[in-house]
Amino acid sequence: QVELVESGGGLVQPGGSLRLSCAASRFTLDYYAIGWFRQAPGKEREGVTCISSSDGRTYYADSVKGRFTISRDNAKNTIYLQMNSLKPEDTAVYYCAATPSYFTTLHAMCVDDQSTLPYWGQGTQVTVSS
């Protein structure tokens, strides 16, 4: 059974940084598009960033552009989310998700069709507060 496990969350002060990891087991991430999503209390789940499986295309939500970076290390079968200049509004549970499907645009994967993604991690809490 496919498994995704997030780690790296925690409490950080505004302006600080965190790096989240999403480790895959029982399947190879090379052939999967991956996304990071977040959900704050009382809010809908938001697509933060997605990366394609093969050609390196990325999508970032406007709210995180220039501050967050998604990357993949296929040798370690792990996806990373580097988060810099964190703001209190970044506080949420962060989830990674994977799909073997091809999306014409990553906006479709991250925003329009995120409910169709088959594999999800359990989430890691990120709290930005002084």
Secondary structure, DSSP 8 states (H G I E B T S, - for coil): --EEEEE--EEE-TT--EEEEEEEESS-GGG-EEEEEEE-TTS--EEEEEE-SSS--EEE-TTTTTTEEEEEETTTTEEEEEE-S--GGG-EEEEEEEESS--SSHHIIIIITGGG--EE---EEEEE--
